Amino acid sequence: MDVPLQSDAMTGSTLSPFRTLQNPNFRRLWIGAVTSAAGAAVGSIILTWLVYNATHSPLAISALGIVQFLPTLAFGLVAGALIDRLDRRRLMLTCDVARAVCFGGLAVYVLLYGVSTVALIGVVFVVATFSTVFRPATNAAMPRIVPASDLSDANGLLQGATTIAQFVGSPIGSLFVVTVGAAVGFAFNALTFAVSGTMIFLMVIPTGASSARIDQPRRRSLLGDVSDGLRFLRSQRALLIITLTAMVANFFLTIWGGFTVIYAAEHLHQGATGFAILVAANTAGFAIGAILPGRVHTSVRPGIWLLPTWGLVGFFVVGLAWTSSLFVATVLSVIAGALLSFGNTTWLSGVQREVPDEYLGRYFATDEAGSFAMIPAGLAVGGVLVLTLGISWTYVIAGIGTLASNVPLFLSTTVRSWGRK
């Protein structure tokens, strides 16, 4: 077996979270994820710029954003069934190869034929479809890659590092556009997915993972597996409440995060520099919060830890609405990002410990489909609120909504006892 196991006595806040990188399988996954996250950020910036430059149409930009969510909404539940039915490592490898081919082909197309908005949006849709499988497959495979005692630190390192990689990749994408050109940028994106695929190819998932089930006879159809996964979620009262709460909270959190540029410009009266500072502050907070759950042992009672972290994010969003100081707004953004990431990592690790392996893919895909559905809805409602009430009151509504949406977590005894050891 390629995964070194560690006892609970050897883990915890006394050891560095970076020790999880000593696990060869997790290290390969981490390298691939960070590399492809940076590449995806580069590709996203280039795609957005090319579509805008070719059309100068806000509708085209909206279409580009919408097609990134459509595959998850359309195929997410089926993707979850596939993840639980097939070998997760092979699925992840297939997705990375397909995404590398898509961006490599797009690079050649742009180089030979120039920019086509239809081709750009088409590639985005295809890549998003494979990403719909890749993301929940990664989360579902994690318990087979690292010991249960290391899940919080491993998830934290993965989330924190990929967030930073995405943040760094965005300005790199801008540099590609103005220096070497879009085709080279897309080729770079393809290369990062190839690196990720290579790392996954080198991974060895221990015996007992989903790969051990791929040759077993299946009595249900694919849709039957989807229905079975939904029945499982309905039977888990605490998990159902947490999942539905997170979906509603995502609606209000999207209103907060989706209009940061307007907040910086119209509320704080800062320019592009102020906007960049707030984004950087939120990114830094997210990276910090991601590695904290392993330091304070949230694996013992994850349900209790979720109560203050997710809810308090709304309190600091309201604080953003009432301050006119860039410094105070920066501090609040760091804290809000850290709390949100802390809760996300705690939830993710708790699910990986509590949900049986055969349902993990379907659970994560179901959660992602619901959460992604909230993003376009939040952006649409947020836009109307900004136009009618202004950015300050929009942030107040977003913050209060986030606080209110987490009330079910406080009222539920099953949530408070969820994951208790």
C-alpha positions in Angstrom: 0.0 0.0 0.0 1.3 3.4 -1.0 -0.4 5.4 1.8 1.4 5.7 5.2 -1.1 5.5 8.0 -0.7 7.5 11.2 -2.4 7.0 14.5 -4.6 9.7 16.1 -1.9 10.2 18.7 0.5 11.3 16.1 -1.8 13.8 14.5 -3.5 17.0 15.6 -2.5 20.5 16.4 1.0 19.5 17.6 2.0 18.6 14.1 2.2 20.7 11.0 -0.7 20.3 8.5 2.0 20.1 5.8 2.9 16.7 7.1 0.0 15.4 4.9 2.2 16.1 1.9 4.5 13.3 3.0 1.7 11.0 1.8 2.7 10.3 -1.8 -0.8 9.9 -3.2 -2.1 13.1 -1.6 1.1 15.0 -2.6 0.4 14.0 -6.3 -3.2 15.0 -6.0 -2.2 18.3 -4.4 0.4 19.2 -7.0 -2.1 18.4 -9.8 -4.9 20.3 -8.2 -2.8 23.4 -7.5 -1.3 23.4 -11.0 -4.7 22.9 -12.8 -6.4 25.6 -10.6 -3.8 28.1 -11.7 -4.2 27.1 -15.3 -8.0 27.3 -15.1 -7.8 30.8 -13.7 -5.5 31.8 -16.6 -8.0 30.3 -19.1 -11.0 31.9 -17.5 -9.5 35.4 -17.7 -8.5 34.9 -21.4 -11.9 33.5 -22.3 -13.8 36.3 -20.6 -11.6 38.9 -22.3 -11.9 37.3 -25.8 -15.6 37.1 -25.6 -16.0 40.7 -24.4 -13.5 42.0 -27.0 -15.3 40.1 -29.8 -18.8 41.1 -28.9 -18.8 44.0 -26.4 -22.0 42.5 -25.2 -23.0 41.9 -21.6 -25.3 39.2 -22.8 -22.4 37.3 -24.2 -20.5 37.6 -20.9 -23.6 36.4 -19.1 -23.9 33.4 -21.5 -20.3 32.5 -20.8 -21.0 32.5 -17.1 -24.2 30.5 -17.4 -22.7 27.7 -19.4 -20.2 27.0 -16.7 -23.1 26.1 -14.4 -25.4 24.3 -16.8 -23.6 21.0 -16.9 -23.7 20.7 -13.1 -27.4 21.5 -13.0 -28.1 19.1 -16.0 -25.8 16.2 -15.3 -24.7 16.6 -11.7 -26.9 13.8 -10.2 -25.9 11.4 -13.0 -22.3 12.3 -12.5 -22.6 11.4 -8.8 -24.0 8.0 -9.7 -21.1 7.4 -12.1 -18.6 8.3 -9.5 -20.0 5.7 -7.1 -20.4 3.1 -9.8 -17.0 3.4 -11.6 -13.3 3.7 -10.6 -12.8 7.3 -9.3 -9.2 7.5 -10.2 -9.9 6.6 -13.8 -12.8 9.0 -14.0 -10.5 11.8 -12.7 -7.8 10.9 -15.1 -10.3 10.8 -18.0 -11.6 14.2 -17.1 -8.1 15.8 -17.0 -7.2 14.3 -20.3 -10.4 15.5 -21.9 -9.9 19.0 -20.5 -6.3 19.1 -21.7 -7.4 18.1 -25.2 -10.2 20.7 -25.2 -7.9 23.6 -24.3 -5.1 22.3 -26.5 -7.5 22.1 -29.4 -8.8 25.6 -28.7 -5.3 26.9 -28.7 -4.7 25.5 -32.2 -8.1 26.8 -33.4 -7.4 30.3 -32.2 -4.0 30.3 -33.7 -5.2 29.1 -37.1 -8.7 30.6 -37.4 -8.9 33.4 -34.8 -11.6 34.0 -32.2 -15.0 32.5 -32.5 -17.5 33.2 -29.7 -19.4 30.0 -30.4 -16.3 27.9 -30.2 -15.2 29.6 -27.0 -18.5 29.1 -25.3 -18.7 25.5 -26.7 -15.4 24.6 -25.2 -16.4 26.1 -21.8 -19.5 23.9 -21.8 -17.5 20.8 -22.6 -14.8 21.5 -20.0 -17.5 22.4 -17.4 -19.2 19.0 -18.1 -16.0 17.1 -17.3 -15.4 19.3 -14.2 -18.8 18.3 -13.0 -17.5 14.8 -12.6 -14.0 15.7 -11.5 -14.8 17.9 -8.5 -17.1 15.5 -6.6 -14.9 12.5 -7.6 -11.9 14.2 -5.9 -13.9 14.8 -2.7 -15.2 11.2 -2.7 -11.8 9.8 -3.3 -10.1 11.7 -0.5 -11.0 9.2 2.3 -9.2 6.5 0.4 -6.1 8.6 -0.1 -5.4 9.9 3.4 -6.2 8.4 6.9 -9.4 9.7 8.6 -7.2 11.5 11.1 -5.6 13.6 8.4 -8.7 14.5 6.4 -9.1 18.0 7.9 -5.5 19.0 7.2 -5.5 17.4 3.8 -8.8 19.2 2.8 -7.5 22.4 4.2 -4.3 22.3 2.3 -6.1 21.4 -0.9 -8.7 24.2 -0.6 -6.3 26.8 0.6 -3.6 26.1 -2.0 -6.1 26.0 -4.9 -7.7 29.2 -3.8 -4.3 31.0 -3.8 -3.4 29.4 -7.1 -6.6 30.7 -8.7 -5.9 34.2 -7.3 -2.3 34.1 -8.7 -3.5 32.7 -12.0 -5.8 35.6 -12.8 -3.2 38.3 -13.3 -1.0 35.7 -15.2 -3.9 35.3 -17.6 -4.0 39.0 -18.2 -0.3 39.0 -18.9 -0.8 36.2 -21.5 -3.4 38.3 -23.3 -1.3 41.4 -23.6 2.1 39.7 -24.2 2.2 36.3 -25.9 -1.4 36.0 -27.0 -4.5 33.9 -26.2 -3.4 30.8 -28.0 -0.3 30.5 -25.8 -2.5 31.0 -22.7 -4.8 28.3 -23.7 -1.9 26.0 -24.4 -0.6 26.7 -21.0 -4.0 25.8 -19.5 -3.9 22.6 -21.4 -0.5 21.8 -20.0 -1.7 22.3 -16.5 -4.5 19.8 -17.0 -1.9 17.4 -18.5 0.2 17.8 -15.3 -2.8 17.1 -13.2 -3.6 14.0 -15.2 -0.1 12.8 -14.9 -0.2 13.2 -11.1 -3.5 11.3 -11.0 -2.1 8.5 -13.2 0.8 8.1 -10.8 -1.6 7.8 -7.8 -2.3 4.4 -6.2 -5.7 4.2 -4.5 -5.6 1.5 -1.8 -7.6 -1.7 -2.0 -11.2 -1.2 -1.0 -11.7 2.0 -3.0 -14.4 2.3 -5.6 -12.2 0.5 -8.1 -13.0 -2.7 -6.2 -16.6 -2.4 -7.1 -16.5 -1.7 -10.9 -16.8 -5.3 -11.9 -19.6 -6.1 -9.5 -23.0 -6.8 -11.1 -25.4 -3.8 -10.9 -29.1 -4.5 -10.3 -30.1 -0.9 -10.7 -30.0 1.4 -13.6 -28.0 4.7 -13.5 -31.2 6.6 -12.7 -31.9 4.0 -10.1 -28.6 4.8 -8.5 -29.5 8.5 -8.5 -32.8 7.8 -6.8 -31.0 5.6 -4.2 -28.6 8.4 -3.5 -31.4 10.9 -3.0 -33.2 8.5 -0.6 -30.0 8.1 1.4 -29.7 11.9 1.8 -33.3 12.2 2.9 -32.7 9.5 5.5 -29.8 11.4 7.0 -31.7 14.2 8.9 -28.6 16.1 10.1 -26.9 15.9 6.8 -30.1 17.0 4.9 -30.5 20.0 7.1 -26.8 21.0 6.7 -27.0 20.6 2.9 -30.2 22.6 2.5 -28.9 25.3 4.8 -25.7 25.6 2.9 -27.7 25.9 -0.4 -29.8 28.8 0.9 -26.7 30.5 2.5 -24.9 30.2 -0.9 -27.6 32.4 -2.4 -26.9 35.2 0.0 -23.2 34.7 -0.1 -23.2 35.1 -3.9 -24.9 38.4 -3.4 -22.0 39.4 -1.2 -19.2 38.1 -3.3 -20.6 38.8 -6.7 -20.6 42.6 -6.4 -17.3 43.3 -4.6 -16.2 45.6 -7.4 -19.3 47.8 -7.0 -18.8 47.8 -3.3 -15.2 49.0 -3.6 -16.1 51.6 -6.2 -19.4 53.1 -4.9 -19.4 52.4 -1.2 -15.7 52.8 -0.3 -15.0 55.1 -3.2 -11.9 53.2 -4.1 -10.6 52.3 -7.5 -9.2 49.1 -9.0 -6.6 49.0 -6.2 -9.2 48.9 -3.5 -11.1 46.2 -5.3 -7.9 44.1 -5.7 -7.1 44.6 -2.0 -10.5 43.3 -0.9 -10.3 40.3 -3.2 -6.8 39.5 -1.9 -8.0 39.9 1.7 -10.8 37.5 1.1 -8.5 35.0 -0.6 -6.0 35.2 2.3 -8.7 34.7 4.8 -10.0 31.7 2.9 -6.5 30.1 2.8 -6.0 30.7 6.5 -9.4 29.4 7.5 -9.0 26.2 5.4 -6.0 24.9 7.5 -7.5 25.8 11.0 -10.0 22.9 11.4 -7.2 20.4 11.8 -5.5 22.6 14.4 -8.6 22.7 16.7 -9.9 19.2 16.2 -13.2 20.0 14.5 -13.4 16.3 13.5 -14.6 15.5 17.0 -17.9 17.5 16.8 -18.2 19.0 13.3 -21.9 19.8 13.8 -21.1 22.1 16.7 -18.3 23.9 14.9 -20.5 24.6 11.9 -23.0 26.6 14.0 -20.9 29.7 14.7 -18.6 29.7 11.6 -21.1 29.8 8.8 -23.6 32.0 10.6 -21.0 34.6 11.7 -20.0 35.2 8.1 -23.3 37.1 7.7 -22.4 39.3 10.7 -19.2 40.5 9.1 -21.0 41.0 5.7 -23.3 43.4 7.5 -20.3 45.1 9.0 -19.0 45.7 5.5 -22.2 47.6 4.7 -21.7 50.0 7.7 -18.0 50.8 7.3 -16.6 53.3 4.9 -13.0 52.5 5.8 -10.9 50.4 3.4 -8.8 49.2 6.3 -11.8 48.0 8.3 -13.3 46.5 5.2 -10.1 44.6 4.5 -10.0 43.2 8.0 -13.7 42.2 7.8 -13.1 40.5 4.5 -10.2 38.5 5.9 -12.3 37.3 8.8 -15.4 36.5 6.7 -13.3 34.5 4.2 -11.6 32.6 7.1 -14.9 31.8 8.7 -16.4 30.6 5.5 -13.4 28.4 4.6 -13.3 27.1 8.2 -16.9 25.9 7.9 -16.4 24.5 4.5 -13.4 22.4 5.4 -15.2 21.2 8.6 -18.2 20.2 6.6 -16.2 18.5 3.9 -14.1 16.5 6.3 -17.2 15.6 8.4 -19.0 14.3 5.3 -16.0 12.2 4.2 -15.9 10.6 7.6 -19.7 10.0 8.1 -21.0 9.2 4.7 -20.4 5.6 3.5 -18.0 5.3 0.6 -20.6 4.0 -1.8 -22.7 7.2 -1.4 -20.0 9.8 -1.4 -20.0 10.6 -5.1 -23.7 11.0 -5.2 -23.8 13.1 -2.1 -21.1 15.6 -3.3 -22.6 15.8 -6.7 -26.1 16.5 -5.3 -24.7 19.2 -3.0 -22.8 20.8 -5.8 -25.8 20.8 -8.1 -27.9 22.6 -5.4 -25.2 25.0 -4.5 -24.4 25.9 -8.2 -28.1 26.5 -8.8 -28.0 29.3 -6.1 -25.1 31.2 -7.8 -27.0 32.5 -10.9 -30.0 33.1 -8.8 -28.0 35.1 -6.3 -26.3 37.1 -9.0 -29.7 37.9 -10.7 -31.4 39.0 -7.4 -28.3 40.8 -6.3 -28.2 42.8 -9.5 -31.8 43.9 -9.0 -31.1 44.8 -5.3 -28.0 46.9 -6.2 -30.0 48.8 -8.9 -33.0 49.5 -6.6 -31.5 49.8 -3.1 -27.8 50.4 -3.6 -24.8 48.3 -2.7 -24.9 49.1 1.1 -28.4 47.8 1.7 -27.7 44.9 -0.7 -24.9 43.9 1.6 -27.1 44.3 4.7 -29.7 42.0 3.1 -27.0 39.5 2.1 -25.6 39.5 5.6 -28.9 39.1 7.4 -30.0 36.5 4.9 -26.8 34.5 5.6 -27.4 34.8 9.4 -31.1 33.8 9.1 -30.4 30.8 6.7 -28.2 29.3 9.4 -30.8 29.3 12.1 -31.9 25.7 11.3 -28.4 24.6 12.3 -28.8 26.2 15.8 -32.3 24.8 16.3 -31.5 21.2 15.2 -30.3 18.8 18.0 -29.4 16.3 15.3 -27.0 18.8 13.6 -25.4 19.7 16.9 -24.7 16.0 17.6 -23.7 15.2 14.0 -20.4 13.5 13.8 -20.0 13.4 17.6 -17.5 10.7 18.7 
